[in-house]
């Protein structure tokens, strides 16, 4: 009977032995027949052993199994179950232990699922996150935090924050969060080969007794917001500058005309011509600004209709040929016939005019400008290629910004407003198309426009 513990076996064996010896002594007083005494003692031994087996099987063994099952549950093995044929109160105990095990198992599974969900959320949020306890030890960093500051989580977790974090602004944010026990905000710039800007939001963590238990810091990437802010400031400055130039000219020459003798018709005509040109330039600038503003509105839309690209090219080219002829520039047209697709007629015409005018303006005398259009599987491809001054590689990503000029002096001399390519990009994007650019300084530039072939 291996299920008996050695101590219990010895204890009950001594009790049985004492009972048998006592019984034998009593029987020996009443009879001298040794055989009868032995039979009685054997019978008594068998009965006592049967009773003892029943007691152990009915009560001791289930309790021992219940104890072993509870030990497994304490050790975290929630799949442990108690299986033993019992009845009465022991059966109730067995059912409750198994019910407890099932509840703990479900609780463990739910806790594991919630922990995995929380880990997934923390690891996949687009912000850096760091968790610090009340003593200053780091307990958690997510992968975005590691991508910002480098290293691995083993280099942070379990260490004091001021021993492993080099950024003074982070130190200040953590200290203020603990000191004031309220949310704090700071901004930092991190240079990992390129500048990134982050807003740090520190929040204290309290327990149910409102005692400070730690702090969590979240780093939001505001690089794009910084870029937009810079672009806004540049836009205001550029608009002011672009408006100032023609207005100054108009005012200056008009004042001169007022002060001078108007009988000098040649001078007056010359000044009035300048005022007229500056007025046209001012009108063009304002018109481009209004067009761009309309395109950038969220509610802006395009009037789609089935258009024939060949018809638009035949309408645009005669106007531009005169400009190209004045600069002795050869204009090549390579267009497939019957290129029909769904688009806004006026907007597509504006794209062609802006690109071709740019190409002619920035191509030296004797150069070439090529317009190519073709049908592809998913797109209508329009290419405008020139043999002009080209665009440096570091400027390719900025040429579609408002008022951005590669060669500022030359751009103004051509009469451009600096908004043409920005307008082109917005029109193409409204059509859900794409625009690409290739360029080499002093060799030329090539613009590729792709309109969806619907």
C-alpha positions in Angstrom: 0.0 0.0 0.0 2.3 2.6 -1.3 -0.1 5.5 -0.7 0.5 5.2 3.1 3.1 7.5 4.5 5.8 5.6 6.5 4.9 7.4 9.7 1.2 6.6 9.4 2.0 2.9 8.6 4.3 2.6 11.7 1.7 4.3 13.9 -1.2 2.2 12.8 0.9 -1.0 12.8 1.8 -0.4 16.4 -1.8 0.1 17.3 -2.9 -3.1 15.6 0.0 -5.0 17.2 -1.1 -3.8 20.6 -4.7 -4.7 20.0 -3.7 -8.2 18.8 -1.4 -8.8 21.8 -4.1 -7.5 24.2 -6.7 -9.7 22.6 -4.3 -12.7 22.7 -3.7 -12.2 26.4 -7.4 -12.0 27.2 -8.2 -15.2 25.2 -5.3 -17.1 26.8 -7.0 -16.5 30.2 -10.1 -18.4 29.0 -8.6 -21.2 26.9 -5.5 -23.3 26.7 -6.1 -24.2 23.1 -3.4 -22.4 21.1 -4.9 -23.1 17.8 -8.1 -21.3 18.7 -6.2 -18.3 20.0 -4.2 -18.1 16.8 -7.4 -18.4 14.6 -9.1 -15.7 16.6 -6.0 -13.4 16.4 -5.7 -13.9 12.6 -9.4 -13.3 12.2 -9.1 -10.1 14.3 -6.0 -9.0 12.3 -7.8 -9.5 8.9 -10.9 -7.5 10.1 -8.8 -4.7 11.5 -6.7 -4.5 8.3 -9.9 -4.4 6.2 -11.3 -1.6 8.4 -8.0 0.2 8.2 -7.9 -0.1 4.4 -11.5 1.2 4.2 -10.6 4.2 6.4 -7.5 5.0 4.3 -9.3 4.5 1.0 -12.4 6.5 2.1 -10.8 9.4 3.9 -7.0 9.4 4.1 -6.2 8.7 0.4 -8.6 11.4 -0.9 -7.2 14.0 1.6 -3.7 13.0 0.5 -4.7 13.5 -3.2 -6.5 16.7 -2.4 -3.3 18.0 -0.7 -1.2 17.0 -3.7 -3.6 18.7 -6.1 -3.6 21.9 -4.1 0.2 21.8 -4.0 0.2 21.7 -7.8 -2.2 24.6 -8.0 0.1 26.6 -5.6 3.0 25.9 -7.9 1.1 27.3 -10.8 0.0 24.1 -12.5 -3.6 25.0 -13.1 -4.3 21.9 -15.2 -4.0 19.7 -12.1 -7.2 17.8 -11.3 -8.3 15.4 -8.5 -9.8 12.1 -9.7 -10.9 9.6 -7.0 -14.1 7.6 -6.5 -15.6 9.2 -3.3 -19.0 10.1 -2.0 -20.5 12.3 0.7 -18.5 15.3 2.0 -15.3 14.1 0.3 -17.1 14.2 -3.1 -18.2 17.8 -2.4 -14.5 18.6 -1.5 -13.3 17.0 -4.7 -15.8 18.9 -6.9 -14.9 22.2 -5.2 -11.1 21.6 -5.7 -11.6 20.8 -9.4 -13.9 23.8 -9.8 -11.2 26.0 -8.1 -8.6 24.5 -10.5 -10.8 25.3 -13.5 -11.4 28.9 -12.3 -7.7 29.4 -11.8 -7.0 28.0 -15.2 -9.5 30.3 -16.9 -8.2 33.2 -14.9 -4.6 32.4 -15.9 -5.6 32.1 -19.6 -7.5 35.4 -19.5 -4.6 37.1 -17.7 -2.2 35.7 -20.2 -4.4 36.9 -23.1 -4.7 40.4 -21.5 -1.0 40.5 -20.9 -0.3 39.6 -24.6 -2.8 42.2 -25.8 -1.3 44.9 -23.6 2.2 43.9 -24.7 1.0 44.0 -28.4 -0.5 47.5 -27.9 2.6 48.9 -26.1 5.0 47.5 -28.7 3.0 48.7 -31.6 2.0 52.2 -30.6 3.8 54.8 -32.7 5.2 56.6 -29.7 8.1 55.7 -27.5 7.2 54.6 -23.9 9.1 54.1 -20.7 7.8 53.0 -17.3 9.7 53.9 -14.1 9.0 52.9 -10.5 9.0 55.2 -7.5 12.7 54.5 -6.8 13.7 55.5 -10.3 14.3 52.0 -11.7 13.1 51.3 -15.3 10.6 48.5 -15.7 9.5 48.8 -19.3 10.6 50.3 -22.6 8.9 49.6 -25.9 10.5 49.0 -29.3 9.8 52.6 -30.5 11.7 54.0 -27.5 14.6 51.7 -28.4 14.4 52.8 -32.1 14.8 56.4 -30.9 17.6 56.0 -28.4 19.1 52.7 -29.6 20.4 49.7 -27.5 18.2 46.8 -26.3 15.7 46.5 -23.5 18.3 44.7 -21.4 20.3 47.9 -21.4 17.5 49.8 -19.7 15.2 47.4 -17.7 16.3 47.1 -14.0 18.6 50.1 -14.1 18.2 53.6 -12.6 17.0 56.0 -15.3 19.8 58.5 -14.7 22.5 55.8 -15.2 21.3 54.7 -18.7 19.5 57.7 -20.1 21.8 60.5 -21.4 19.2 63.0 -22.4 19.0 65.9 -19.9 15.5 66.8 -21.0 14.3 63.3 -20.2 15.9 63.6 -16.8 14.1 66.9 -16.2 10.7 65.5 -17.3 11.0 62.5 -15.0 12.1 64.6 -12.0 9.3 67.1 -12.6 6.7 64.3 -12.9 7.8 62.9 -9.5 8.2 66.3 -7.9 4.9 67.9 -8.9 3.0 64.6 -9.2 1.1 65.9 -12.2 1.4 65.7 -16.0 4.4 67.5 -17.5 5.3 68.3 -21.2 8.6 68.9 -22.8 10.1 68.9 -26.3 13.3 67.3 -27.4 15.3 66.9 -30.7 17.1 63.7 -31.4 19.7 63.5 -34.1 20.1 59.9 -35.5 21.6 61.0 -38.8 18.4 63.0 -39.3 16.6 65.4 -37.0 13.6 64.1 -35.2 11.4 66.1 -32.8 9.4 64.6 -29.9 7.0 65.9 -27.4 7.5 64.2 -24.0 4.4 63.7 -21.8 5.2 62.5 -18.3 2.3 61.2 -16.1 2.5 60.0 -12.5 1.1 56.6 -11.5 -0.8 56.3 -8.2 -2.1 53.2 -6.3 -5.6 52.8 -4.8 -4.4 54.8 -1.7 -3.3 57.7 -3.9 0.3 57.0 -3.2 2.9 57.6 -5.9 4.1 54.4 -7.4 6.0 55.5 -10.5 5.7 57.4 -13.7 5.2 56.7 -17.4 6.7 58.8 -20.1 5.4 58.9 -23.7 7.4 60.4 -26.6 5.2 61.6 -29.5 6.9 62.1 -32.8 6.1 65.7 -33.9 8.7 65.9 -36.7 6.0 66.3 -39.4 4.3 69.0 -37.3 7.6 70.8 -37.0 8.0 70.6 -40.8 4.5 71.9 -41.3 5.2 74.7 -38.9 8.4 75.6 -40.7 6.6 75.4 -44.1 3.9 77.7 -42.7 6.4 80.3 -41.5 8.3 80.0 -44.8 5.1 80.4 -46.7 4.1 83.6 -44.9 7.6 85.0 -45.4 7.7 84.0 -49.1 4.2 85.4 -49.8 5.2 88.7 -48.1 8.4 88.8 -50.1 6.8 87.9 -53.4 4.0 90.5 -52.9 6.4 93.1 -51.7 8.6 93.1 -54.9 5.9 94.0 -57.5 4.0 96.3 -55.1 7.3 98.2 -54.4 8.0 98.5 -58.1 4.4 99.7 -58.8 4.5 102.2 -56.0 8.0 103.5 -56.9 7.3 104.1 -60.6 3.9 105.5 -59.9 5.4 108.0 -57.5 8.0 108.9 -60.0 5.4 109.5 -62.6 3.5 111.8 -60.2 6.7 113.7 -59.4 8.0 114.0 -63.0 6.9 116.0 -65.9 4.3 113.9 -67.7 5.2 115.6 -71.0 8.0 113.2 -71.4 5.9 110.6 -73.1 8.7 108.1 -73.7 9.7 108.0 -70.1 6.1 107.8 -69.0 5.4 105.0 -71.4 8.4 103.1 -70.2 7.3 103.5 -66.5 3.8 102.5 -67.3 5.0 99.4 -69.1 6.9 98.4 -66.0 3.9 99.0 -63.8 1.8 96.9 -66.2 4.2 94.0 -66.1 4.5 94.1 -62.4 0.7 94.2 -62.2 0.5 91.1 -64.4 3.0 89.4 -62.2 1.0 90.4 -59.1 -2.2 89.1 -60.7 -0.5 85.8 -61.6 0.8 85.4 -58.1 -2.6 86.0 -56.5 -4.3 83.7 -59.0 -1.8 80.9 -58.3 -2.3 81.4 -54.5 -6.1 81.2 -54.9 -5.8 78.1 -57.1 -3.5 76.4 -54.6 -5.7 77.4 -51.7 -8.7 75.9 -53.5 -6.8 72.7 -54.2 -5.6 72.3 -50.6 -9.1 72.5 -49.1 -10.5 69.3 -47.7 -13.7 69.8 -49.6 -12.0 70.4 -52.9 -13.1 68.2 -55.7 -12.5 67.7 -59.4 -15.1 67.6 -62.2 -14.5 64.3 -63.9 -15.4 63.7 -67.5 -14.0 61.6 -70.3 -11.3 63.6 -72.0 -9.0 63.1 -75.0 -5.4 64.0 -74.2 -4.6 64.6 -77.8 -7.2 67.4 -78.0 -5.7 69.1 -74.9 -2.2 68.9 -76.3 -3.3 70.3 -79.6 -4.9 73.2 -77.7 -2.0 73.9 -75.4 1.0 73.6 -77.8 0.3 76.5 -80.1 0.3 78.9 -77.1 3.6 77.5 -75.9 5.3 77.2 -79.3 5.5 81.0 -79.5 7.3 81.1 -76.1 9.7 78.3 -77.2 10.4 80.0 -80.5 11.4 83.2 -78.8 14.0 81.3 -76.8 15.1 79.2 -79.9 14.0 76.0 -78.1 12.9 73.0 -80.1 9.6 71.5 -78.9 9.1 67.8 -79.6 5.6 66.2 -79.3 5.3 62.4 -79.1 1.8 61.5 -78.3 -0.4 58.5 -79.0 -3.7 59.1 -80.6 -7.1 58.5 -78.9 -5.7 58.6 -75.3 -9.0 58.9 -73.4 -9.4 58.7 -69.7 -11.6 60.1 -66.9 -10.2 63.4 -65.5 -10.8 67.1 -64.9 -10.2 68.8 -68.3 -9.2 72.2 -66.9 -6.9 70.7 -64.3 -5.1 68.4 -66.8 -4.6 71.4 -69.1 -3.1 73.3 -66.2 -0.7 70.5 -65.4 0.6 70.4 -69.0 0.9 74.2 -69.2 2.8 74.5 -65.9 5.2 71.7 -66.7 5.9 72.8 -70.3 6.3 76.5 -69.2 8.8 75.4 -66.5 10.7 73.3 -69.0 11.0 76.2 -71.5 11.8 78.8 -68.8 14.7 76.7 -67.4 16.2 75.5 -70.7 18.9 77.6 -72.2 18.7 79.0 -75.7 19.1 76.3 -78.4 17.8 73.5 -76.0 15.1 71.0 -76.4 11.8 70.2 -74.6 10.0 66.9 -75.2 6.4 66.0 -74.4 5.5 62.3 -74.5 2.2 60.7 -73.7 1.4 57.0 -73.8 -1.1 54.5 -72.4 0.1 51.9 -69.9 -1.8 49.1 -68.3 -3.1 51.1 -65.3 -2.0 54.6 -66.1 -1.9 57.3 -68.7 1.8 58.3 -68.7 2.8 61.9 -69.5 6.5 62.8 -69.6 8.0 66.3 -69.9 11.7 66.3 -70.5 14.1 69.2 -71.0 17.8 69.9 -71.5 17.8 72.7 -69.0 19.8 73.6 -65.9 18.7 70.5 -63.9 18.0 70.2 -60.2 20.5 69.1 -57.5 19.8 65.8 -55.7 19.4 67.5 -52.3 16.6 69.8 -53.8 14.6 67.0 -55.6 12.5 66.3 -52.5 11.6 70.1 -52.1 10.8 71.2 -55.6 7.1 70.7 -55.0 7.1 73.0 -51.9 5.3 76.3 -52.3 7.8 79.1 -53.3 10.8 76.8 -53.3 13.3 77.9 -56.0 16.4 76.0 -56.9 17.9 79.2 -58.5 16.1 82.1 -56.8 17.4 84.9 -59.0 16.8 83.1 -62.3 13.4 81.9 -61.2 12.1 85.5 -60.7 13.7 86.6 -64.0 11.6 84.0 -65.8 8.4 85.5 -64.3 7.6 82.3 -62.3 5.7 82.5 -59.0 7.3 79.5 -57.4 3.9 77.8 -57.1 3.6 76.0 -60.4 4.9 72.6 -59.3 3.0 72.7 -56.0 -0.2 73.2 -58.1 0.8 70.3 -60.4 1.4 68.0 -57.5 -2.0 68.8 -55.9 -3.9 68.3 -59.1 -2.2 64.9 -59.7 -2.9 63.8 -56.1 -6.6 64.8 -56.4 -6.8 62.5 -59.4 -5.2 59.7 -57.3 -2.2 59.7 -59.6 1.5 60.0 -58.9 4.3 62.3 -60.0 8.0 61.4 -60.3 11.1 63.4 -61.1 14.5 62.7 -62.5 17.2 65.3 -62.9 20.9 66.0 -63.3 22.5 69.4 -63.0 23.4 71.0 -66.4 21.9 68.0 -68.2 18.2 68.4 -67.7 15.1 67.3 -65.9 12.3 64.8 -66.6 8.9 64.9 -65.0 6.7 61.8 -65.1 2.9 62.1 -64.5 0.7 59.1 -64.1 -3.1 59.5 -64.2 -5.2 56.5 -63.5 -6.5 54.9 -66.7 -10.2 54.6 -65.9 
